[in-house]
Amino acid sequence: MGIGREALLEYAAVREGGAGLLDLGARGRVLVSGSEAVQFLNGLITNDVKALGAGAWMQAAFPNAQGRLLAHVRVLHVTEGFLFDTEAATREVVLKTLSRFTLAGDFRVTELTDEMTALSLQGAGALELIRRVLGEEAARVEQGRVAEVDWNGRALKVIRATHTGEDGFDIFVSGAEGEAVRDALTEAGAVVVGAEALETLRIEAGLPLYGVDVDESNVVLEAAQDEAVSYTKGCYIGQEIIARIHWRGHVAKRLAGVVLDEGGSTRREDRVCSADGKEIGRITSAAFSPRLKRFIGLGLIRYDYLRHGTEALVVSDETEQKAHISDLPLVRGSWQAQSESAPEKAV
């Protein structure tokens, strides 16, 4: 079992030098504004809002009091305030958490999920296509910055971001104008990427999906997104536990890749075991990788077995299949580099 023909064409548009268009409209978007926004936000999320200058963006997480992950977000400091972008599964908890503080001071929360949509262009061809369609200002946006662009009278917010491990641009636009932007990009050559191809690209890129790979049972640091946490800012909910784990050296388990030997296959909930049979984790997401020509998975793996290349077994219905633990991402990362530099017959 591999990837379908149509999905393979969509996948190739992203991985083979073209540009794939992703619809991010199902994600949640919430705007926070007010003179006390920075103060309140810094007590709620893991990254440092005080250090986020106008026209910049960062990743962050909402933890609970036990340092466990409620939501992963991206925070854009735009003209109107702080725009929060989060997965569909965590939209409600982000909105609810933020809205608790609207009566405490000058802190205003506006849900924009229905009023604003988002698209993403991914792949080596994305830069040139963005330049041709949206203009030089959008194409020149740097990592960590937000370009607020006027495109044919339409206000767009553009950031450099990846959902696939490839170069990419996310475009935030009012819901009414989203179709016009989509049409312009596809007419210029962007290939619309569906759910099957996107899932394969996501797993290859090592990006966790909330409710699938990670959830509220996981400490923030287990999700393997270190750039979302500041260890120099002041206190926030769950900060003591997160800091203690960081300074003691490591979490008990962490998101990692699992690469099966050729001919093997895997699926969600398969057990991952050490070479001597000890259970060290579970597969949380799985797909066949056209680039690596084998099945791959994501899983929360015990710390002692996280070293890249560690031999492992994937156990499904009492069938054992040889595999290796991999750093993330799996594509555009160390596993692909190792595979491409090894003799052709090597795994």
N, C-alpha and C positions, 0 to 999 in steps of 0.2 A: 504494500500500500504506500503510495507516494502522494504527490500533489497533483490536482487536476490540471488539464491542459490550459484552460482559461486562466486559472490562478497562476500557472507557471509563466505565462506571458506577462501577467501583471508583476510577478516577482522579478522577472528578467528586466523589466523597465526600470526598476529600482537598483538592482544589483549589477546590471551590465552597461552602465553609462548613460542611461536615459533619465527620465523623471516620472515618478509615480505620484498620483494625486490621492491623498487620504481625506476622507470626510470625518472631521473631529466634532461635528455638530452635537453628538450625543453627550459630550463632556459637559461638566457644569462650569458656569462662569458667574462670579460674584464680585461686585465692586464695593470696596470699602473706602470711605472718605471721612473728612472731619479733622479738626485741629488736634484731636487726641488719638487719631488712628494709629500712629506709630507706637505710642505708649501701650495701648491695649494689645496691638498685634504682637509686640515683642514679648508679651507675657503668655502668648498662645501658641506660637510656632517655634520651630527649632532653629531657624536661621535668623540673622540679625537685620531687622527692618531698618534700624537707625543707619546702617551702613549702605542701604540700598538707595542710591541717588536717583534723581529724576531721570527718566529715560533708560533705566536699567531693569533687569529681571534676574530672579534667582529661583532655585528650587528650595523647598522647605517641607516640613511634615507637621501635622497636628498630632501630638501625643496625648495620651490620657495621663492621669496622675501616677500610673505605674510605668510610664515611659513606653507604653505600647502604641502601636501605629493605628491612628484613626483615619488618616488620609495623607496622601502625598499630593502636594500642590506646586504650581508655579505661580510666582508673584511678580506681576509687571507693574512698575511704578510709572504710570501714565499721567497725562494731563488731568484726568478726572479724579485720580486717586490711586488706589492699589487694586489692580484687577487680579483676582484669584481664578486660576484655571485648574480643574481637578477632574478625575475620572468620573464617569457616570455613576458608578457604584458608591462614590463618596460625596456626591453633590449635596445630599440632604444633611449629612453630618457636618459638613463644612458650613453650610448655611445656618444650621441650628446653632453650632458652636459660636459663630460670629454674631448672630442675632441676639444672643444672651446679653450682650454688653451695650445694646443700643440705648438703653435707658440710664446708663451709668455716666454718660458725658457726651461730648461732641464726637460721636462715633456713629456713622451712618452706613447701613448695609443695604445694597440694592441687588436683587437677583437679576442677572442678565441672560440666563440660559436661553430663554425663548426669544429675546430681543437681539441677541448677538450669536453668530455662528463662527466656526473656525475651520480652516482647511490647512492641509500641510502638503508641501511639495518635497519629495525625497528622492535622492539619487545624485550622481555626479553631474547630470544634466540640469539639475534644478537651478543652479546659479545663473546660467545663461538664459534659461527660460524666464526666470524672475526678472532679469534685466530687460528682456525684450517686451514682456507684458506689463510689468508694474513699474519699470523704470530704474534708473541708476541708483537713486536714493534707497530704494528697497533692497537692491542687490548688494549695496555696500554695507548693510547693517552688520556690525561686528558681534562676536560671541558675547552674550550677556547684556546686549543692548536692545532697545526697542526703537524701531523706526516708525514714526507716525506720518503716514504718507497720504497725500491727496491723489487719488487715481480717478480721473474723469469725473471729478466732483464728489467722489465717494471717499470717506475717511477710513483708512486701513491702518491697522497696527501689525507690524511685521517683526518677527524675531528669528534668529538663527537657532534651530533646534532639530534634534533627531529623534525619530521613533523607530529607526531601523538600523542604526549604526552607520548610516551614510550621511553625507551633508544634507541639510534640509532647511526649509523655511516654513514657519507657521504664520498664517494670516488670519487675523481677527477682523471681522467685518459685521455690520448690522445684518440681521437675518434677511431683510428684504433685498439686500445687495449681494448676498452670497452666491446666488445663481449666476449673476453677471460675471463675478470673478471666476467661478468654476468654469463657465463656458469659455471665457477668454483663455484660460490656461489649457483646457482640453483642445481648443481650436489651434493653439500654438504647439501642440504635440504631447501634452501630459497624458499619461495613461491612468485611468481611474483604477484604483487598487481596492479589491473587495476584501471581505472578512477572512477568507481562507489564506490568501497570500499575505495579508497583514499579520495574521497570527504566526505564520512561519517566520516572517521578518522580525517580529517582536521577540520571539524566542531566540533566534540567532543573535539578536542584539542584547539579550540578557536583561530585558526590561520586565520587571514584575507587574502582574495585573492584580489589582486589589480584589479580594474575594476568591482568587484562584491560587496565586502563588504566595501571597501574604494577606494577613488580616489583623484584627484587633488582638489576636493571641500572640502576635510577634512583637518583640521589642523593635523600636525604630531602626536600630543599627543592624538588625538581621536582614533588612531589605537591600543591603549592599549599595546604598546611595549616599556615600559619605559627604558629597558636596551639599547636601540638604541640611547639614547640622553645623552650627557654630559652637565652638568650645570656649569662646572668649566673651560672648555677650552675657548679660545678666540673667537673672532667674526667669524660668518659664515653667509651665505645667510639665511635670515629669523630668525636669532638667537634672535633678540630683541623681536619679537612677541611670539616665543616659550617660551622664558625665562619669559616674562611678565605673560603668562598664567600659567606657572608652579608656580611662586612665589605668584600669587594671590590666588592659592589654587586648581583650577580645571578647566577643560574644560566644555563647555556647554552640551556636550554629549560625549559618549564614547562607544566603542565596548563592548558588554556584551552578555551573553547567555540568551536564552529564552527557558524554559522547559515547555512543555504542560502537562496538566494532562492526565492520561491514557485515551485512546480512542480519543483524539484530534489529529488533523493534521494541518500542516501549509505549506506554500510555500513562495517563494520570493515575496516581495512587500505586503504581508499581513501587516495590521496595528497592532501595539502594543499599547494598551491603558491601562491607570491606572484602578484600580478597580472602580473608579467613572466615567469612560468613556472618560477621556482626552487622546488625542493622545500623546504618549511619544516616539514613534520611529516606525521603519519599519523593517520587517524581510529582511535581505540581503542574507542569505543562510539558507537552511533548509534540514533536512534529518531525517530518522528514525534511532534511536540509538539502535542497538541490545543489548548493555550493559545496557542501562537505560530502555529499553523496552517501549519507547515512542518517539514521535517526538520532535525534538529540533531545535533551530535556533540560528543564530547570528543576531545581530542588533545594530544599533547606538541608544543608549537609553539616554534620558535626564538625566542629573546629579542627580536631586532630587529623581530619582527612581532607582538608581543603587545598592542600598543596597541588598545584597544577600538574596533571599527569598521573596522579595517584590511581592505581589500579582498583577497580570496583566491579561488583556484580549487580546487574539489574534482575530482580526476581519477580516473575509474573506467573501466576498459576503453577508455582513450583518449578518453573523453567528458569534456569540461570543463564544469563547472557553477559559476556565480558564487555566492560566499559571502562572509561577513564573519567576522572573528575577534571573539570576545566575552569580556568579563570573566565570571567566575562569581559567583553562580549565573546561569543563563540565564532562569529564572523566579523572580520575586521579586527580580530583580537589575536591572542597568543596561540589558540588552538589552530586557527587557520594558518598562521605564519609557520607554526611547527609542521603542519601537514604538508604545506607547499614546499618546505625546504628539505623534507625527508625523502628517501627513495620512494618510488612510486608504489612499491608493494608494502611499504610500512604503514602501520596504523598508529 
